[in-house]
Amino acid sequence: MQKYIQLKNGSQMPRLGMGAWCLGDNTAKRSEEIEALQAGIDSGLTLIDTAEMYGSGRSEDLIGEAIKDYDRKDLFLVSKVYPYNAEKGKIENSVKSSLKRLGTDYLDMYLLHWRGSIPLSHTVRCMEELVKQGIIRNWGVSNFDTDDMKELMEVPDGQNCAVNQVLYHLGSRGIEYDLLPWHREKDIPIMAYCPIAQAGALRTSLVKAPILNQIADKYNISIVQLLLLFVMRNDNMTAIPRSSKKEHVLENSRVLDLELTDEDMRLINSEFPPPAKKMYLDIV
């Protein structure tokens, strides 16, 4: 399996990383969560995704502690700015606060967390300025649907958007109808969050699905690993599963050596068909 995506500026983005939603919220789990992040890095999961929103900065602070003894150039750090901070006079404070908590002087990727009331032209202008200053290496967006992306492309320098981070997993395939094909046409990668689905009834239904268990048994892998493989069958896509436990992070890392076949996908599609009409973005 291809392990990196080539970005527009020539840098490489890992295809599998680690999400950090809720990490840092529980002080009793801090050591366990740091151990999980470090185990992931040691196993090759060098992309770590966070946001100023996550725990009001506690996630970034936790990551900063976890990575302090690693060579910064070996990591790919992603953070996100609140929509209401995505304008001149505010975004500078947001990114500098994120950098301070992470203990670094630049981000590999900085994303607009979701679309707000600030004009896209203002936000893009700010992002481009941060790139010029060397504070960020790339910028992108999150939770943008097809019409949002098309509008972004009409903004000056909007075509420099390096990635769109959206929810995508086997139980939520809506982006396959029009957003994913549009991204393929424009050669803009997608970063899939919640690629193994959140806990709950949906996750349970996936774990218990006979066809998924049949395929997982064939490869002697877990359902979680199979769900990751489903997402990563898309060449221009990065997955960022979140886990606070070392054993789960290590389990995720092993999918880099596996791939699904056409027959596997035929079986999966028979039970979990792709969308036949436009479906608006899921965000949870």
Disulfide bonds with the S-S distance in Angstrom:
none
